[in-house]
């Protein structure tokens, strides 16, 4: 279940706190980041974790609560990062460049199917 973020949630602060300790890039995230059309760096993902805007949260994810954050890379390129706070690190589940066919112009809201 996904839930639209309406205000800063404690989940986002938990992700930021965990990311300050350590960031773990899960294999799926590494595969998505390294796709030739994306080439998202670990530094870009870290920037999103620190300063990105939370746009959705997934409190009931079977792997544990997580959130979708929106940030921007070089040249203003939008980057989405899904991360989950753990005790000693922030787990980056995926990172990708959002598709304008799926996301609104500001990349914050999913378009209706």
C-alpha positions in Angstrom: 0.0 0.0 0.0 1.3 3.4 -0.9 0.3 6.6 0.8 0.7 10.1 -0.5 2.8 12.3 1.8 1.0 15.3 3.1 3.6 16.5 5.6 7.0 15.6 6.9 6.8 12.2 8.5 9.0 10.8 11.2 9.8 8.0 8.7 11.8 10.5 6.6 13.7 11.7 9.6 14.5 8.1 10.4 15.8 7.6 6.9 18.0 10.7 7.2 19.3 9.7 10.6 20.1 6.2 9.3 21.8 7.6 6.2 24.0 9.8 8.3 25.4 6.6 9.8 25.7 4.5 6.7 24.0 3.8 3.3 23.6 0.3 2.0 22.7 0.0 -1.7 20.7 -3.2 -2.3 21.4 -5.2 -5.5 18.2 -4.0 -7.2 19.1 -0.4 -6.6 22.6 -0.9 -8.0 21.2 -2.5 -11.2 18.7 0.3 -11.6 21.3 3.1 -11.0 23.8 1.6 -13.5 21.4 1.2 -16.4 23.1 3.1 -19.3 20.1 5.5 -19.8 20.2 6.4 -16.1 23.8 6.3 -14.7 22.8 7.6 -11.3 25.8 8.0 -9.0 25.9 7.0 -5.3 26.6 10.7 -4.6 23.3 11.7 -6.2 21.4 9.2 -4.2 23.0 10.4 -1.0 22.0 13.9 -1.9 18.4 12.8 -2.3 18.5 11.0 1.0 19.8 14.1 2.8 17.7 16.8 1.1 15.0 15.1 -1.0 11.3 15.6 -0.6 9.2 12.7 0.6 6.4 12.1 -1.8 5.1 8.7 -0.8 5.5 6.4 2.1 5.0 2.6 2.3 4.5 1.9 6.0 3.2 -1.6 5.4 6.0 -2.9 3.1 6.8 -6.5 4.1 10.5 -5.6 4.1 9.8 -2.8 6.6 8.6 0.8 6.3 10.1 2.8 3.5 9.6 6.1 1.6 9.9 7.5 -1.9 12.0 10.6 -2.0 12.3 13.1 -4.9 15.6 15.0 -5.5 17.4 16.5 -8.4 20.8 15.7 -10.0 23.0 17.6 -12.3 21.1 19.8 -14.7 17.9 19.5 -12.6 17.3 15.9 -13.6 14.7 14.4 -11.3 15.7 11.3 -9.3 13.4 9.1 -7.2 14.9 7.0 -4.4 13.1 4.4 -2.3 14.8 3.9 1.1 14.1 2.2 4.4 15.6 3.1 7.7 17.4 0.3 9.6 19.1 0.5 13.0 22.6 1.0 11.6 22.0 2.2 8.0 19.6 3.4 5.4 18.8 0.7 2.9 18.4 2.1 -0.7 15.8 -0.2 -2.3 15.8 1.4 -5.7 16.8 4.6 -7.5 15.6 5.7 -10.9 14.8 8.6 -13.2 11.0 8.9 -13.1 9.1 8.4 -16.4 7.1 11.5 -17.4 4.4 9.1 -18.8 3.9 7.8 -15.3 4.6 10.9 -13.2 3.2 14.4 -13.2 5.3 17.2 -14.6 6.7 18.0 -11.2 7.5 14.2 -10.7 5.6 14.2 -7.4 2.3 12.6 -8.3 1.5 9.4 -10.3 -0.7 10.0 -13.3 -4.0 8.2 -13.4 -3.9 5.0 -15.5 
